[in-house]
């Protein structure tokens, strides 16, 4: 949650993700961020939780690792499903003009919905488990 960059919800999720975690008795601000950037040369990013518009939940919210992993998996699944559905519509489009309307890429709003749905399910699972 300390990363200065927030992943955009309106684009597909990154292909490679490293989830950082600390098991500590107290929160040490920027500790995993410094380790990632200074020691491992990894660019850190946080999830776009602000997109959910949930009271008292921001992109700075620390999440359990299982919640982050589930959210990322669901985000990938949702985007894969979106692209497959769009490709299927493109194949079944009647004429060339119709096929051009249905390119197999999603819109920013499509990708945003993919993230929001993934995050909502992951947060629900988190609440049910803990």
Wavefront OBJ file of the C-alpha trace (Angstrom):
o trace
v 0.000 0.000 0.000
v 3.025 2.336 0.244
v 3.797 2.321 -3.489
v 3.578 5.720 -5.194
v 2.030 4.220 -8.356
v -1.493 2.787 -8.532
v -2.327 0.205 -11.189
v -4.945 1.541 -13.599
v -8.233 -0.343 -13.316
v -9.132 0.642 -16.887
v -6.422 -1.585 -18.406
v -5.740 -5.313 -18.188
v -3.824 -6.433 -15.078
v -0.063 -6.840 -15.364
v 1.172 -10.215 -16.594
v 3.707 -10.626 -13.784
v 3.008 -9.819 -10.163
v 5.082 -10.207 -7.035
v 3.054 -9.842 -3.861
v 5.090 -8.434 -1.003
v 4.282 -9.178 2.582
v 5.706 -8.667 5.994
v 4.849 -10.660 9.043
v 5.348 -8.188 11.839
v 3.818 -7.267 15.128
v 3.546 -3.670 13.977
v 3.288 -1.939 10.632
v 6.563 -0.556 9.290
v 5.676 2.070 6.696
v 7.619 1.815 3.402
v 9.613 -1.225 4.561
v 8.570 -3.591 1.769
v 8.546 -0.711 -0.744
v 12.170 0.144 0.057
v 13.188 -3.505 -0.140
v 11.476 -3.943 -3.515
v 12.855 -0.797 -5.089
v 16.298 -0.477 -3.520
v 17.392 -4.063 -2.948
v 15.490 -5.946 -5.657
v 15.076 -3.195 -8.299
v 11.346 -3.947 -8.637
v 8.835 -1.209 -9.416
v 6.079 -1.327 -6.807
v 2.421 -0.603 -7.472
v -0.730 -0.768 -5.410
v -4.201 -1.948 -6.336
v -6.737 0.666 -7.511
v -9.094 0.116 -4.584
v -10.327 3.728 -4.834
v -12.232 2.587 -7.951
v -14.565 0.584 -5.712
v -15.925 3.730 -4.024
v -16.298 1.920 -0.709
v -16.363 4.069 2.409
v -13.139 3.771 4.458
v -11.387 1.685 1.766
v -8.609 3.341 -0.208
v -5.671 2.219 -2.339
v -3.496 2.580 0.779
v -5.399 -0.219 2.537
v -3.154 -3.132 3.542
v -4.707 -6.429 2.484
v -3.999 -10.024 3.430
v -1.934 -11.924 0.882
v -4.744 -14.408 0.194
v -7.079 -11.520 -0.638
v -4.556 -9.956 -3.046
v -3.872 -13.297 -4.725
v -7.583 -14.006 -5.174
v -8.221 -10.493 -6.490
v -5.410 -10.779 -9.058
v -6.527 -14.242 -10.184
v -10.114 -13.108 -10.612
v -8.964 -9.949 -12.460
v -6.980 -12.098 -14.922
v -9.911 -14.518 -15.348
v -12.361 -11.665 -15.941
v -10.134 -10.054 -18.572
v -9.516 -13.401 -20.302
v -13.268 -14.014 -20.416
v -13.838 -10.493 -21.799
v -11.313 -10.986 -24.599
v -12.719 -14.431 -25.493
v -16.277 -13.075 -25.560
v -15.223 -10.148 -27.758
v -13.313 -12.453 -30.123
v -16.370 -14.705 -30.386
v -18.619 -11.727 -31.201
v -16.110 -10.596 -33.833
v -16.140 -14.022 -35.500
v -19.932 -14.008 -35.663
v -20.270 -10.414 -36.898
v -22.079 -10.244 -40.222
v -20.001 -7.948 -42.408
v -16.599 -6.282 -42.380
v -18.020 -3.042 -40.953
v -19.690 -4.986 -38.158
v -16.473 -6.945 -37.420
v -14.500 -3.704 -37.164
v -16.923 -2.455 -34.478
v -16.205 -5.551 -32.383
v -12.451 -5.578 -32.078
v -11.330 -8.257 -29.627
v -9.878 -5.713 -27.210
v -11.940 -4.427 -24.360
v -12.746 -0.799 -23.693
v -11.426 1.001 -20.631
v -14.857 0.633 -19.039
v -14.842 -3.131 -19.789
v -11.488 -3.510 -18.040
v -12.641 -1.347 -15.139
v -15.655 -3.645 -14.653
v -13.296 -6.657 -14.745
v -11.317 -5.171 -11.859
v -14.329 -4.044 -9.822
v -15.991 -7.456 -10.050
v -12.745 -9.213 -9.103
v -12.164 -6.906 -6.140
v -15.736 -7.225 -4.888
v -15.560 -11.035 -4.905
v -12.116 -11.069 -3.279
v -13.237 -8.684 -0.534
v -16.355 -10.788 0.084
v -14.248 -13.945 0.332
v -11.874 -12.141 2.700
v -14.747 -11.106 4.942
v -16.228 -14.640 4.898
v -12.878 -16.271 5.772
v -11.859 -13.901 8.560
l 1 2 3 4 5 6 7 8 9 10 11 12 13 14 15 16 17 18 19 20 21 22 23 24 25 26 27 28 29 30 31 32 33 34 35 36 37 38 39 40 41 42 43 44 45 46 47 48 49 50 51 52 53 54 55 56 57 58 59 60 61 62 63 64 65 66 67 68 69 70 71 72 73 74 75 76 77 78 79 80 81 82 83 84 85 86 87 88 89 90 91 92 93 94 95 96 97 98 99 100 101 102 103 104 105 106 107 108 109 110 111 112 113 114 115 116 117 118 119 120 121 122 123 124 125 126 127 128 129 130
